[in-house]
Amino acid sequence: MPPYPGQPGQYGGPGYGPAGGPQGPDYGQVAQAQSGLVQIPGVGTVKIATLGSRALARIIDSVILTVVVYILWAVILGGTSAAVTNADGTVSDGAAGGIIGAFFAAFLITVALTIAYEVVLTAVKGQTLGKMMMGIKVVRSGDGQVPGFGPSFMRWLLPIIGALICFVGQILVYLSPLFDSSGRMQGWHDKAANTLVISLR
């Protein structure tokens, strides 16, 4: 007898669920993600981090980095300026060169510190201090493990490129999870790095 509606066909044809809607891996993943949950192979069902928690983590990280960088620049430039200033308050041409050198040194240290904070912490732990405080974590979408250095660098680089091209570009990158129709809240930087941001709470 031929299969009745809803029964799989004899030749592996697609079936239909009770409501007549399409079934399959992609459909199930989208429906699940839109409920705030997602399946990661080898890990199971995890909760997707909200954009609010991600935004608060970003603000916390920005404040931490700003304070550290401010102290760093104050120490390097303040110390250099005091060392090269004459008793009468003037600065010689050679001393001015020292101040410029200190400026570039502070800039390079700032870049290295930012990469260490944003890239290394994410690569090794999947969390910056802000993400730890908000209880969220960056993982590879394929297996749920920490991203590693390549994906972490990509996640950090894309917003930087957006900021260099046009400041509003960086904001768009951070808001891009809102444009993810799959419901997995993957921003453009997440998709480029094949990562997900999940909630640990």
SULNOR-V962355 format. One record per residue. N is the residue number from 1. RES is the residue in three letters. SS is DSSP state (~ for helix, > for strand, _ for the rest). PHI is phi in whole degrees, 0 to 359 (NA if undefined). PSI is psi in whole degrees, 0 to 359 (999 if undefined). Layout:
((N;RES;SS;PHI;PSI) (N;RES;SS;PHI;PSI))
This chain:
((1;MET;_;NA;146) (2;PRO;_;291;150) (3;PRO;_;295;142) (4;TYR;_;279;161) (5;PRO;_;304;134) (6;GLY;_;97;344) (7;GLN;_;266;137) (8;PRO;_;303;142) (9;GLY;_;290;164) (10;GLN;_;293;338) (11;TYR;_;247;30) (12;GLY;_;77;19) (13;GLY;_;294;156) (14;PRO;_;292;142) (15;GLY;_;260;179) (16;TYR;_;230;147) (17;GLY;_;284;182) (18;PRO;_;302;325) (19;ALA;_;269;2) (20;GLY;_;84;5) (21;GLY;_;277;160) (22;PRO;_;290;144) (23;GLN;_;239;154) (24;GLY;_;155;169) (25;PRO;~;303;313) (26;ASP;~;295;314) (27;TYR;~;298;316) (28;GLY;~;296;320) (29;GLN;~;294;319) (30;VAL;~;296;313) (31;ALA;~;298;319) (32;GLN;~;293;316) (33;ALA;~;297;323) (34;GLN;~;292;344) (35;SER;_;273;359) (36;GLY;_;95;3) (37;LEU;>;237;156) (38;VAL;>;210;147) (39;GLN;>;267;129) (40;ILE;>;244;125) (41;PRO;_;306;132) (42;GLY;_;83;350) (43;VAL;_;245;316) (44;GLY;>;110;205) (45;THR;>;275;128) (46;VAL;>;231;161) (47;LYS;>;266;135) (48;ILE;>;281;136) (49;ALA;_;292;141) (50;THR;_;283;159) (51;LEU;~;295;327) (52;GLY;~;298;315) (53;SER;~;293;325) (54;ARG;~;292;319) (55;ALA;~;295;317) (56;LEU;~;295;321) (57;ALA;~;298;320) (58;ARG;~;296;318) (59;ILE;~;297;315) (60;ILE;~;299;314) (61;ASP;~;298;320) (62;SER;~;295;319) (63;VAL;~;295;315) (64;ILE;~;300;311) (65;LEU;~;295;321) (66;THR;~;297;316) (67;VAL;~;296;314) (68;VAL;~;296;315) (69;VAL;~;294;321) (70;TYR;~;299;315) (71;ILE;~;296;318) (72;LEU;~;300;311) (73;TRP;~;294;322) (74;ALA;~;296;319) (75;VAL;~;291;312) (76;ILE;~;291;307) (77;LEU;~;287;322) (78;GLY;~;296;316) (79;GLY;~;294;319) (80;THR;~;294;317) (81;SER;~;298;318) (82;ALA;~;293;326) (83;ALA;~;286;331) (84;VAL;~;256;358) (85;THR;>;278;131) (86;ASN;_;287;170) (87;ALA;_;298;329) (88;ASP;_;273;6) (89;GLY;_;89;359) (90;THR;_;270;164) (91;VAL;>;232;128) (92;SER;_;285;166) (93;ASP;~;298;319) (94;GLY;~;296;321) (95;ALA;~;293;324) (96;ALA;~;299;322) (97;GLY;~;297;324) (98;GLY;~;296;322) (99;ILE;~;294;318) (100;ILE;~;297;319) (101;GLY;~;298;320) (102;ALA;~;295;324) (103;PHE;~;298;312) (104;PHE;~;293;324) (105;ALA;~;297;317) (106;ALA;~;296;322) (107;PHE;~;296;314) (108;LEU;~;296;320) (109;ILE;~;295;323) (110;THR;~;297;315) (111;VAL;~;298;314) (112;ALA;~;297;319) (113;LEU;~;294;318) (114;THR;~;296;316) (115;ILE;~;297;317) (116;ALA;~;299;319) (117;TYR;~;288;308) (118;GLU;~;282;317) (119;VAL;~;272;309) (120;VAL;~;294;314) (121;LEU;~;298;318) (122;THR;~;293;320) (123;ALA;~;295;319) (124;VAL;~;271;319) (125;LYS;~;247;343) (126;GLY;_;78;6) (127;GLN;_;214;134) (128;THR;_;272;178) (129;LEU;~;298;321) (130;GLY;~;298;317) (131;LYS;~;293;323) (132;MET;~;299;315) (133;MET;~;294;327) (134;MET;~;269;356) (135;GLY;_;69;37) (136;ILE;>;235;162) (137;LYS;>;210;145) (138;VAL;>;267;127) (139;VAL;>;226;161) (140;ARG;>;289;134) (141;SER;_;292;338) (142;GLY;_;280;326) (143;ASP;_;220;359) (144;GLY;_;78;8) (145;GLN;_;274;168) (146;VAL;_;300;149) (147;PRO;_;297;324) (148;GLY;_;88;174) (149;PHE;~;286;320) (150;GLY;~;299;303) (151;PRO;~;298;323) (152;SER;~;295;320) (153;PHE;~;294;320) (154;MET;~;297;318) (155;ARG;~;298;324) (156;TRP;~;282;323) (157;LEU;~;288;322) (158;LEU;~;299;314) (159;PRO;~;297;327) (160;ILE;~;296;317) (161;ILE;~;298;319) (162;GLY;~;299;322) (163;ALA;~;290;325) (164;LEU;~;288;321) (165;ILE;~;290;312) (166;CYS;_;197;129) (167;PHE;~;306;324) (168;VAL;~;293;339) (169;GLY;~;298;322) (170;GLN;~;295;319) (171;ILE;~;297;319) (172;LEU;~;297;321) (173;VAL;~;297;316) (174;TYR;~;289;336) (175;LEU;~;269;351) (176;SER;~;299;338) (177;PRO;~;303;334) (178;LEU;~;292;339) (179;PHE;~;268;2) (180;ASP;_;278;105) (181;SER;_;289;348) (182;SER;_;284;345) (183;GLY;_;84;2) (184;ARG;_;273;359) (185;MET;_;56;39) (186;GLN;_;272;121) (187;GLY;_;284;174) (188;TRP;~;300;322) (189;HIS;~;291;328) (190;ASP;~;291;318) (191;LYS;~;294;322) (192;ALA;~;295;327) (193;ALA;~;261;357) (194;ASN;_;57;50) (195;THR;>;236;163) (196;LEU;>;232;152) (197;VAL;>;250;118) (198;ILE;>;246;160) (199;SER;>;264;139) (200;LEU;_;262;1) (201;ARG;_;250;999))
